[in-house]
Amino acid sequence: MKAANAITLGRLGLVAGAFALLAARPDVERGAFAGDWPMFALLLTASVTDCLDGWVARHYGQTSIVGRILDPFVDKALICGSLVLFLGVREVAAILPAWIVVVVLTREFLVQSLRAMSEAQGKSFAADLFAKWKMTFQAVWVQALAAYLCGWDVMLPVATWCMWIALAFTVLSGANYVRRAWGILDW
């Protein structure tokens, strides 16, 4: 197994661990569950190491089809899974509009479908600058929500600002992907 893909699979394990802690979280006040800080640390590590797997793949010539599929999958699992699970936590759901989560999920399903169509035709559908900024702000948003859940109140405005910025980049990047894929759509 290539090191870059091993890192990506490690990120998936971190995400799964964070999700297990979020899913097991009892309905208690922010910061009262012993699993909150480990959940935050797992999500943070999975987010920060997102750049590492791509760098290793490019630097050591380990780019692969598996990596091109697996890395965005782990990114989607991290962001979408976190947001869906946060909706189940009373104190976070109060500051997380469900409609925004639906917009994020819809964009991700749409772009993944377009990517699959493009790849099936042998055309590259690499992430563009809008998508990279989208992922950055979504990751900071998820981290800020996790930190807020840990009882770190100062992260609430960070989460709010990042939510709106991430939403803007989510819509912009989704529209840009549709524009890029327009020619391959079989109308």
PyMOL CGO cylinders between C-alpha atoms (Angstrom):
from pymol import cmd
from pymol.cgo import CYLINDER

trace = [
    CYLINDER, 0.00, 0.00, 0.00, 1.24, 3.45, -0.85, 0.3, 1, 1, 1, 1, 1, 1,
    CYLINDER, 1.24, 3.45, -0.85, 2.06, 5.71, 2.10, 0.3, 1, 1, 1, 1, 1, 1,
    CYLINDER, 2.06, 5.71, 2.10, -0.31, 8.43, 0.86, 0.3, 1, 1, 1, 1, 1, 1,
    CYLINDER, -0.31, 8.43, 0.86, -3.23, 5.99, 0.78, 0.3, 1, 1, 1, 1, 1, 1,
    CYLINDER, -3.23, 5.99, 0.78, -2.27, 4.63, 4.22, 0.3, 1, 1, 1, 1, 1, 1,
    CYLINDER, -2.27, 4.63, 4.22, -2.43, 8.19, 5.58, 0.3, 1, 1, 1, 1, 1, 1,
    CYLINDER, -2.43, 8.19, 5.58, -5.86, 8.65, 4.00, 0.3, 1, 1, 1, 1, 1, 1,
    CYLINDER, -5.86, 8.65, 4.00, -7.10, 5.39, 5.53, 0.3, 1, 1, 1, 1, 1, 1,
    CYLINDER, -7.10, 5.39, 5.53, -5.68, 6.55, 8.87, 0.3, 1, 1, 1, 1, 1, 1,
    CYLINDER, -5.68, 6.55, 8.87, -7.71, 9.75, 8.49, 0.3, 1, 1, 1, 1, 1, 1,
    CYLINDER, -7.71, 9.75, 8.49, -10.80, 7.61, 7.91, 0.3, 1, 1, 1, 1, 1, 1,
    CYLINDER, -10.80, 7.61, 7.91, -10.08, 5.75, 11.15, 0.3, 1, 1, 1, 1, 1, 1,
    CYLINDER, -10.08, 5.75, 11.15, -9.78, 9.05, 13.02, 0.3, 1, 1, 1, 1, 1, 1,
    CYLINDER, -9.78, 9.05, 13.02, -13.11, 10.19, 11.58, 0.3, 1, 1, 1, 1, 1, 1,
    CYLINDER, -13.11, 10.19, 11.58, -14.76, 6.90, 12.57, 0.3, 1, 1, 1, 1, 1, 1,
    CYLINDER, -14.76, 6.90, 12.57, -13.44, 7.25, 16.13, 0.3, 1, 1, 1, 1, 1, 1,
    CYLINDER, -13.44, 7.25, 16.13, -14.75, 10.80, 16.38, 0.3, 1, 1, 1, 1, 1, 1,
    CYLINDER, -14.75, 10.80, 16.38, -18.13, 9.69, 15.07, 0.3, 1, 1, 1, 1, 1, 1,
    CYLINDER, -18.13, 9.69, 15.07, -18.30, 6.87, 17.62, 0.3, 1, 1, 1, 1, 1, 1,
    CYLINDER, -18.30, 6.87, 17.62, -17.72, 9.40, 20.41, 0.3, 1, 1, 1, 1, 1, 1,
    CYLINDER, -17.72, 9.40, 20.41, -20.30, 11.80, 18.98, 0.3, 1, 1, 1, 1, 1, 1,
    CYLINDER, -20.30, 11.80, 18.98, -22.87, 9.04, 18.55, 0.3, 1, 1, 1, 1, 1, 1,
    CYLINDER, -22.87, 9.04, 18.55, -22.29, 7.79, 22.11, 0.3, 1, 1, 1, 1, 1, 1,
    CYLINDER, -22.29, 7.79, 22.11, -22.58, 11.29, 23.60, 0.3, 1, 1, 1, 1, 1, 1,
    CYLINDER, -22.58, 11.29, 23.60, -25.32, 11.52, 26.24, 0.3, 1, 1, 1, 1, 1, 1,
    CYLINDER, -25.32, 11.52, 26.24, -27.59, 14.57, 26.38, 0.3, 1, 1, 1, 1, 1, 1,
    CYLINDER, -27.59, 14.57, 26.38, -25.45, 16.57, 28.82, 0.3, 1, 1, 1, 1, 1, 1,
    CYLINDER, -25.45, 16.57, 28.82, -24.23, 20.15, 28.90, 0.3, 1, 1, 1, 1, 1, 1,
    CYLINDER, -24.23, 20.15, 28.90, -21.37, 21.26, 26.71, 0.3, 1, 1, 1, 1, 1, 1,
    CYLINDER, -21.37, 21.26, 26.71, -18.03, 20.14, 28.09, 0.3, 1, 1, 1, 1, 1, 1,
    CYLINDER, -18.03, 20.14, 28.09, -19.58, 17.64, 30.51, 0.3, 1, 1, 1, 1, 1, 1,
    CYLINDER, -19.58, 17.64, 30.51, -18.95, 14.50, 28.44, 0.3, 1, 1, 1, 1, 1, 1,
    CYLINDER, -18.95, 14.50, 28.44, -15.47, 13.03, 28.84, 0.3, 1, 1, 1, 1, 1, 1,
    CYLINDER, -15.47, 13.03, 28.84, -15.45, 12.08, 25.15, 0.3, 1, 1, 1, 1, 1, 1,
    CYLINDER, -15.45, 12.08, 25.15, -15.82, 15.65, 23.87, 0.3, 1, 1, 1, 1, 1, 1,
    CYLINDER, -15.82, 15.65, 23.87, -12.13, 16.59, 23.92, 0.3, 1, 1, 1, 1, 1, 1,
    CYLINDER, -12.13, 16.59, 23.92, -10.96, 13.28, 22.39, 0.3, 1, 1, 1, 1, 1, 1,
    CYLINDER, -10.96, 13.28, 22.39, -13.63, 13.74, 19.68, 0.3, 1, 1, 1, 1, 1, 1,
    CYLINDER, -13.63, 13.74, 19.68, -12.31, 17.26, 19.04, 0.3, 1, 1, 1, 1, 1, 1,
    CYLINDER, -12.31, 17.26, 19.04, -8.71, 15.97, 18.87, 0.3, 1, 1, 1, 1, 1, 1,
    CYLINDER, -8.71, 15.97, 18.87, -9.64, 13.20, 16.42, 0.3, 1, 1, 1, 1, 1, 1,
    CYLINDER, -9.64, 13.20, 16.42, -11.52, 15.60, 14.12, 0.3, 1, 1, 1, 1, 1, 1,
    CYLINDER, -11.52, 15.60, 14.12, -8.71, 18.14, 14.32, 0.3, 1, 1, 1, 1, 1, 1,
    CYLINDER, -8.71, 18.14, 14.32, -6.07, 15.56, 13.45, 0.3, 1, 1, 1, 1, 1, 1,
    CYLINDER, -6.07, 15.56, 13.45, -8.17, 14.21, 10.55, 0.3, 1, 1, 1, 1, 1, 1,
    CYLINDER, -8.17, 14.21, 10.55, -8.66, 17.76, 9.23, 0.3, 1, 1, 1, 1, 1, 1,
    CYLINDER, -8.66, 17.76, 9.23, -5.04, 18.88, 9.57, 0.3, 1, 1, 1, 1, 1, 1,
    CYLINDER, -5.04, 18.88, 9.57, -3.63, 15.75, 7.97, 0.3, 1, 1, 1, 1, 1, 1,
    CYLINDER, -3.63, 15.75, 7.97, -5.84, 16.27, 4.90, 0.3, 1, 1, 1, 1, 1, 1,
    CYLINDER, -5.84, 16.27, 4.90, -2.98, 18.19, 3.29, 0.3, 1, 1, 1, 1, 1, 1,
    CYLINDER, -2.98, 18.19, 3.29, -0.42, 15.54, 4.25, 0.3, 1, 1, 1, 1, 1, 1,
    CYLINDER, -0.42, 15.54, 4.25, -1.75, 12.65, 2.16, 0.3, 1, 1, 1, 1, 1, 1,
    CYLINDER, -1.75, 12.65, 2.16, -1.89, 14.78, -0.99, 0.3, 1, 1, 1, 1, 1, 1,
    CYLINDER, -1.89, 14.78, -0.99, 1.59, 16.17, -0.39, 0.3, 1, 1, 1, 1, 1, 1,
    CYLINDER, 1.59, 16.17, -0.39, 3.05, 12.69, 0.15, 0.3, 1, 1, 1, 1, 1, 1,
    CYLINDER, 3.05, 12.69, 0.15, 1.34, 11.45, -3.02, 0.3, 1, 1, 1, 1, 1, 1,
    CYLINDER, 1.34, 11.45, -3.02, 2.70, 14.28, -5.16, 0.3, 1, 1, 1, 1, 1, 1,
    CYLINDER, 2.70, 14.28, -5.16, 6.15, 14.55, -3.54, 0.3, 1, 1, 1, 1, 1, 1,
    CYLINDER, 6.15, 14.55, -3.54, 6.90, 10.82, -3.68, 0.3, 1, 1, 1, 1, 1, 1,
    CYLINDER, 6.90, 10.82, -3.68, 5.12, 10.07, -6.96, 0.3, 1, 1, 1, 1, 1, 1,
    CYLINDER, 5.12, 10.07, -6.96, 2.40, 8.04, -5.26, 0.3, 1, 1, 1, 1, 1, 1,
    CYLINDER, 2.40, 8.04, -5.26, -0.65, 9.51, -6.95, 0.3, 1, 1, 1, 1, 1, 1,
    CYLINDER, -0.65, 9.51, -6.95, -3.20, 6.81, -7.72, 0.3, 1, 1, 1, 1, 1, 1,
    CYLINDER, -3.20, 6.81, -7.72, -6.77, 6.29, -8.81, 0.3, 1, 1, 1, 1, 1, 1,
    CYLINDER, -6.77, 6.29, -8.81, -7.55, 4.89, -5.36, 0.3, 1, 1, 1, 1, 1, 1,
    CYLINDER, -7.55, 4.89, -5.36, -6.13, 8.04, -3.76, 0.3, 1, 1, 1, 1, 1, 1,
    CYLINDER, -6.13, 8.04, -3.76, -8.10, 10.30, -6.09, 0.3, 1, 1, 1, 1, 1, 1,
    CYLINDER, -8.10, 10.30, -6.09, -11.28, 8.54, -4.99, 0.3, 1, 1, 1, 1, 1, 1,
    CYLINDER, -11.28, 8.54, -4.99, -10.45, 7.84, -1.34, 0.3, 1, 1, 1, 1, 1, 1,
    CYLINDER, -10.45, 7.84, -1.34, -9.24, 11.31, -0.32, 0.3, 1, 1, 1, 1, 1, 1,
    CYLINDER, -9.24, 11.31, -0.32, -12.43, 13.17, -1.36, 0.3, 1, 1, 1, 1, 1, 1,
    CYLINDER, -12.43, 13.17, -1.36, -14.48, 10.35, 0.19, 0.3, 1, 1, 1, 1, 1, 1,
    CYLINDER, -14.48, 10.35, 0.19, -12.77, 10.84, 3.56, 0.3, 1, 1, 1, 1, 1, 1,
    CYLINDER, -12.77, 10.84, 3.56, -13.22, 14.61, 3.24, 0.3, 1, 1, 1, 1, 1, 1,
    CYLINDER, -13.22, 14.61, 3.24, -16.95, 14.14, 2.60, 0.3, 1, 1, 1, 1, 1, 1,
    CYLINDER, -16.95, 14.14, 2.60, -17.26, 11.68, 5.48, 0.3, 1, 1, 1, 1, 1, 1,
    CYLINDER, -17.26, 11.68, 5.48, -15.49, 14.11, 7.81, 0.3, 1, 1, 1, 1, 1, 1,
    CYLINDER, -15.49, 14.11, 7.81, -17.58, 17.16, 6.94, 0.3, 1, 1, 1, 1, 1, 1,
    CYLINDER, -17.58, 17.16, 6.94, -20.98, 15.66, 6.12, 0.3, 1, 1, 1, 1, 1, 1,
    CYLINDER, -20.98, 15.66, 6.12, -20.88, 13.04, 8.86, 0.3, 1, 1, 1, 1, 1, 1,
    CYLINDER, -20.88, 13.04, 8.86, -19.85, 15.59, 11.48, 0.3, 1, 1, 1, 1, 1, 1,
    CYLINDER, -19.85, 15.59, 11.48, -22.60, 18.01, 10.49, 0.3, 1, 1, 1, 1, 1, 1,
    CYLINDER, -22.60, 18.01, 10.49, -25.28, 15.30, 10.50, 0.3, 1, 1, 1, 1, 1, 1,
    CYLINDER, -25.28, 15.30, 10.50, -24.14, 14.00, 13.90, 0.3, 1, 1, 1, 1, 1, 1,
    CYLINDER, -24.14, 14.00, 13.90, -23.95, 17.55, 15.29, 0.3, 1, 1, 1, 1, 1, 1,
    CYLINDER, -23.95, 17.55, 15.29, -27.64, 17.96, 14.39, 0.3, 1, 1, 1, 1, 1, 1,
    CYLINDER, -27.64, 17.96, 14.39, -28.30, 15.23, 16.96, 0.3, 1, 1, 1, 1, 1, 1,
    CYLINDER, -28.30, 15.23, 16.96, -26.60, 17.19, 19.75, 0.3, 1, 1, 1, 1, 1, 1,
    CYLINDER, -26.60, 17.19, 19.75, -29.12, 19.59, 21.28, 0.3, 1, 1, 1, 1, 1, 1,
    CYLINDER, -29.12, 19.59, 21.28, -26.72, 22.43, 22.09, 0.3, 1, 1, 1, 1, 1, 1,
    CYLINDER, -26.72, 22.43, 22.09, -25.05, 22.36, 18.67, 0.3, 1, 1, 1, 1, 1, 1,
    CYLINDER, -25.05, 22.36, 18.67, -28.27, 21.78, 16.72, 0.3, 1, 1, 1, 1, 1, 1,
    CYLINDER, -28.27, 21.78, 16.72, -29.56, 25.05, 18.21, 0.3, 1, 1, 1, 1, 1, 1,
    CYLINDER, -29.56, 25.05, 18.21, -26.87, 26.96, 16.28, 0.3, 1, 1, 1, 1, 1, 1,
    CYLINDER, -26.87, 26.96, 16.28, -26.69, 24.74, 13.18, 0.3, 1, 1, 1, 1, 1, 1,
    CYLINDER, -26.69, 24.74, 13.18, -29.52, 25.30, 10.69, 0.3, 1, 1, 1, 1, 1, 1,
    CYLINDER, -29.52, 25.30, 10.69, -30.56, 21.96, 9.19, 0.3, 1, 1, 1, 1, 1, 1,
    CYLINDER, -30.56, 21.96, 9.19, -31.18, 23.58, 5.80, 0.3, 1, 1, 1, 1, 1, 1,
    CYLINDER, -31.18, 23.58, 5.80, -27.49, 24.52, 5.57, 0.3, 1, 1, 1, 1, 1, 1,
    CYLINDER, -27.49, 24.52, 5.57, -26.53, 20.90, 6.25, 0.3, 1, 1, 1, 1, 1, 1,
    CYLINDER, -26.53, 20.90, 6.25, -28.93, 19.87, 3.45, 0.3, 1, 1, 1, 1, 1, 1,
    CYLINDER, -28.93, 19.87, 3.45, -27.26, 22.36, 1.05, 0.3, 1, 1, 1, 1, 1, 1,
    CYLINDER, -27.26, 22.36, 1.05, -23.83, 20.94, 1.93, 0.3, 1, 1, 1, 1, 1, 1,
    CYLINDER, -23.83, 20.94, 1.93, -25.00, 17.34, 1.47, 0.3, 1, 1, 1, 1, 1, 1,
    CYLINDER, -25.00, 17.34, 1.47, -26.74, 18.14, -1.82, 0.3, 1, 1, 1, 1, 1, 1,
    CYLINDER, -26.74, 18.14, -1.82, -23.64, 19.84, -3.22, 0.3, 1, 1, 1, 1, 1, 1,
    CYLINDER, -23.64, 19.84, -3.22, -21.44, 16.92, -2.21, 0.3, 1, 1, 1, 1, 1, 1,
    CYLINDER, -21.44, 16.92, -2.21, -23.74, 14.33, -3.83, 0.3, 1, 1, 1, 1, 1, 1,
    CYLINDER, -23.74, 14.33, -3.83, -23.99, 16.44, -7.00, 0.3, 1, 1, 1, 1, 1, 1,
    CYLINDER, -23.99, 16.44, -7.00, -20.25, 16.99, -7.33, 0.3, 1, 1, 1, 1, 1, 1,
    CYLINDER, -20.25, 16.99, -7.33, -19.43, 13.34, -6.63, 0.3, 1, 1, 1, 1, 1, 1,
    CYLINDER, -19.43, 13.34, -6.63, -21.91, 12.31, -9.34, 0.3, 1, 1, 1, 1, 1, 1,
    CYLINDER, -21.91, 12.31, -9.34, -20.37, 14.76, -11.81, 0.3, 1, 1, 1, 1, 1, 1,
    CYLINDER, -20.37, 14.76, -11.81, -16.88, 13.54, -10.86, 0.3, 1, 1, 1, 1, 1, 1,
    CYLINDER, -16.88, 13.54, -10.86, -17.91, 9.92, -11.47, 0.3, 1, 1, 1, 1, 1, 1,
    CYLINDER, -17.91, 9.92, -11.47, -19.35, 10.81, -14.89, 0.3, 1, 1, 1, 1, 1, 1,
    CYLINDER, -19.35, 10.81, -14.89, -16.22, 12.72, -15.83, 0.3, 1, 1, 1, 1, 1, 1,
    CYLINDER, -16.22, 12.72, -15.83, -13.84, 10.00, -14.64, 0.3, 1, 1, 1, 1, 1, 1,
    CYLINDER, -13.84, 10.00, -14.64, -15.90, 7.37, -16.50, 0.3, 1, 1, 1, 1, 1, 1,
    CYLINDER, -15.90, 7.37, -16.50, -15.21, 9.33, -19.69, 0.3, 1, 1, 1, 1, 1, 1,
    CYLINDER, -15.21, 9.33, -19.69, -11.50, 9.48, -18.87, 0.3, 1, 1, 1, 1, 1, 1,
    CYLINDER, -11.50, 9.48, -18.87, -11.54, 13.18, -18.04, 0.3, 1, 1, 1, 1, 1, 1,
    CYLINDER, -11.54, 13.18, -18.04, -9.94, 14.63, -14.93, 0.3, 1, 1, 1, 1, 1, 1,
    CYLINDER, -9.94, 14.63, -14.93, -12.25, 16.38, -12.50, 0.3, 1, 1, 1, 1, 1, 1,
    CYLINDER, -12.25, 16.38, -12.50, -9.72, 17.68, -10.00, 0.3, 1, 1, 1, 1, 1, 1,
    CYLINDER, -9.72, 17.68, -10.00, -10.65, 20.05, -7.20, 0.3, 1, 1, 1, 1, 1, 1,
    CYLINDER, -10.65, 20.05, -7.20, -10.57, 23.72, -8.14, 0.3, 1, 1, 1, 1, 1, 1,
    CYLINDER, -10.57, 23.72, -8.14, -9.62, 26.70, -5.98, 0.3, 1, 1, 1, 1, 1, 1,
    CYLINDER, -9.62, 26.70, -5.98, -13.25, 27.27, -4.87, 0.3, 1, 1, 1, 1, 1, 1,
    CYLINDER, -13.25, 27.27, -4.87, -13.43, 23.66, -3.67, 0.3, 1, 1, 1, 1, 1, 1,
    CYLINDER, -13.43, 23.66, -3.67, -10.17, 23.96, -1.75, 0.3, 1, 1, 1, 1, 1, 1,
    CYLINDER, -10.17, 23.96, -1.75, -11.43, 27.10, 0.03, 0.3, 1, 1, 1, 1, 1, 1,
    CYLINDER, -11.43, 27.10, 0.03, -14.77, 25.37, 0.63, 0.3, 1, 1, 1, 1, 1, 1,
    CYLINDER, -14.77, 25.37, 0.63, -13.03, 22.45, 2.32, 0.3, 1, 1, 1, 1, 1, 1,
    CYLINDER, -13.03, 22.45, 2.32, -10.86, 24.79, 4.38, 0.3, 1, 1, 1, 1, 1, 1,
    CYLINDER, -10.86, 24.79, 4.38, -13.80, 26.77, 5.73, 0.3, 1, 1, 1, 1, 1, 1,
    CYLINDER, -13.80, 26.77, 5.73, -15.92, 23.65, 6.23, 0.3, 1, 1, 1, 1, 1, 1,
    CYLINDER, -15.92, 23.65, 6.23, -13.11, 22.04, 8.23, 0.3, 1, 1, 1, 1, 1, 1,
    CYLINDER, -13.11, 22.04, 8.23, -12.65, 25.14, 10.41, 0.3, 1, 1, 1, 1, 1, 1,
    CYLINDER, -12.65, 25.14, 10.41, -16.44, 25.32, 10.86, 0.3, 1, 1, 1, 1, 1, 1,
    CYLINDER, -16.44, 25.32, 10.86, -16.60, 21.68, 12.01, 0.3, 1, 1, 1, 1, 1, 1,
    CYLINDER, -16.60, 21.68, 12.01, -13.63, 22.23, 14.34, 0.3, 1, 1, 1, 1, 1, 1,
    CYLINDER, -13.63, 22.23, 14.34, -15.23, 25.37, 15.78, 0.3, 1, 1, 1, 1, 1, 1,
    CYLINDER, -15.23, 25.37, 15.78, -18.48, 23.46, 16.41, 0.3, 1, 1, 1, 1, 1, 1,
    CYLINDER, -18.48, 23.46, 16.41, -16.54, 20.65, 18.08, 0.3, 1, 1, 1, 1, 1, 1,
    CYLINDER, -16.54, 20.65, 18.08, -14.63, 23.14, 20.24, 0.3, 1, 1, 1, 1, 1, 1,
    CYLINDER, -14.63, 23.14, 20.24, -17.89, 24.88, 21.16, 0.3, 1, 1, 1, 1, 1, 1,
    CYLINDER, -17.89, 24.88, 21.16, -19.32, 21.50, 22.16, 0.3, 1, 1, 1, 1, 1, 1,
    CYLINDER, -19.32, 21.50, 22.16, -16.29, 21.06, 24.44, 0.3, 1, 1, 1, 1, 1, 1,
    CYLINDER, -16.29, 21.06, 24.44, -17.35, 24.23, 26.26, 0.3, 1, 1, 1, 1, 1, 1,
    CYLINDER, -17.35, 24.23, 26.26, -15.09, 26.71, 24.49, 0.3, 1, 1, 1, 1, 1, 1,
    CYLINDER, -15.09, 26.71, 24.49, -17.61, 29.56, 24.12, 0.3, 1, 1, 1, 1, 1, 1,
    CYLINDER, -17.61, 29.56, 24.12, -15.24, 31.82, 22.18, 0.3, 1, 1, 1, 1, 1, 1,
    CYLINDER, -15.24, 31.82, 22.18, -15.62, 29.44, 19.21, 0.3, 1, 1, 1, 1, 1, 1,
    CYLINDER, -15.62, 29.44, 19.21, -19.31, 30.25, 18.68, 0.3, 1, 1, 1, 1, 1, 1,
    CYLINDER, -19.31, 30.25, 18.68, -18.68, 33.38, 16.57, 0.3, 1, 1, 1, 1, 1, 1,
    CYLINDER, -18.68, 33.38, 16.57, -15.92, 31.55, 14.69, 0.3, 1, 1, 1, 1, 1, 1,
    CYLINDER, -15.92, 31.55, 14.69, -18.35, 28.73, 13.92, 0.3, 1, 1, 1, 1, 1, 1,
    CYLINDER, -18.35, 28.73, 13.92, -21.02, 31.19, 12.81, 0.3, 1, 1, 1, 1, 1, 1,
    CYLINDER, -21.02, 31.19, 12.81, -18.74, 33.15, 10.49, 0.3, 1, 1, 1, 1, 1, 1,
    CYLINDER, -18.74, 33.15, 10.49, -17.18, 30.01, 9.05, 0.3, 1, 1, 1, 1, 1, 1,
    CYLINDER, -17.18, 30.01, 9.05, -20.64, 28.51, 8.50, 0.3, 1, 1, 1, 1, 1, 1,
    CYLINDER, -20.64, 28.51, 8.50, -21.70, 31.43, 6.28, 0.3, 1, 1, 1, 1, 1, 1,
    CYLINDER, -21.70, 31.43, 6.28, -18.37, 31.59, 4.44, 0.3, 1, 1, 1, 1, 1, 1,
    CYLINDER, -18.37, 31.59, 4.44, -18.39, 27.81, 3.94, 0.3, 1, 1, 1, 1, 1, 1,
    CYLINDER, -18.39, 27.81, 3.94, -21.96, 28.01, 2.65, 0.3, 1, 1, 1, 1, 1, 1,
    CYLINDER, -21.96, 28.01, 2.65, -20.94, 30.65, 0.09, 0.3, 1, 1, 1, 1, 1, 1,
    CYLINDER, -20.94, 30.65, 0.09, -17.98, 28.56, -1.11, 0.3, 1, 1, 1, 1, 1, 1,
    CYLINDER, -17.98, 28.56, -1.11, -20.17, 25.44, -1.11, 0.3, 1, 1, 1, 1, 1, 1,
    CYLINDER, -20.17, 25.44, -1.11, -22.63, 27.07, -3.50, 0.3, 1, 1, 1, 1, 1, 1,
    CYLINDER, -22.63, 27.07, -3.50, -19.93, 28.77, -5.62, 0.3, 1, 1, 1, 1, 1, 1,
    CYLINDER, -19.93, 28.77, -5.62, -17.84, 25.64, -6.01, 0.3, 1, 1, 1, 1, 1, 1,
    CYLINDER, -17.84, 25.64, -6.01, -20.92, 23.53, -6.76, 0.3, 1, 1, 1, 1, 1, 1,
    CYLINDER, -20.92, 23.53, -6.76, -22.00, 25.96, -9.48, 0.3, 1, 1, 1, 1, 1, 1,
    CYLINDER, -22.00, 25.96, -9.48, -18.47, 26.01, -10.89, 0.3, 1, 1, 1, 1, 1, 1,
    CYLINDER, -18.47, 26.01, -10.89, -18.37, 22.21, -11.04, 0.3, 1, 1, 1, 1, 1, 1,
    CYLINDER, -18.37, 22.21, -11.04, -21.72, 22.16, -12.88, 0.3, 1, 1, 1, 1, 1, 1,
    CYLINDER, -21.72, 22.16, -12.88, -20.34, 24.72, -15.34, 0.3, 1, 1, 1, 1, 1, 1,
    CYLINDER, -20.34, 24.72, -15.34, -17.19, 22.63, -15.87, 0.3, 1, 1, 1, 1, 1, 1,
    CYLINDER, -17.19, 22.63, -15.87, -19.21, 19.43, -16.36, 0.3, 1, 1, 1, 1, 1, 1,
    CYLINDER, -19.21, 19.43, -16.36, -21.89, 20.93, -18.58, 0.3, 1, 1, 1, 1, 1, 1,
    CYLINDER, -21.89, 20.93, -18.58, -20.30, 19.54, -21.75, 0.3, 1, 1, 1, 1, 1, 1,
    CYLINDER, -20.30, 19.54, -21.75, -20.21, 15.94, -20.49, 0.3, 1, 1, 1, 1, 1, 1,
    CYLINDER, -20.21, 15.94, -20.49, -23.85, 15.91, -19.42, 0.3, 1, 1, 1, 1, 1, 1,
    CYLINDER, -23.85, 15.91, -19.42, -25.88, 13.78, -21.79, 0.3, 1, 1, 1, 1, 1, 1,
    CYLINDER, -25.88, 13.78, -21.79, -29.02, 15.85, -22.16, 0.3, 1, 1, 1, 1, 1, 1,
]
cmd.load_cgo(trace, "trace")
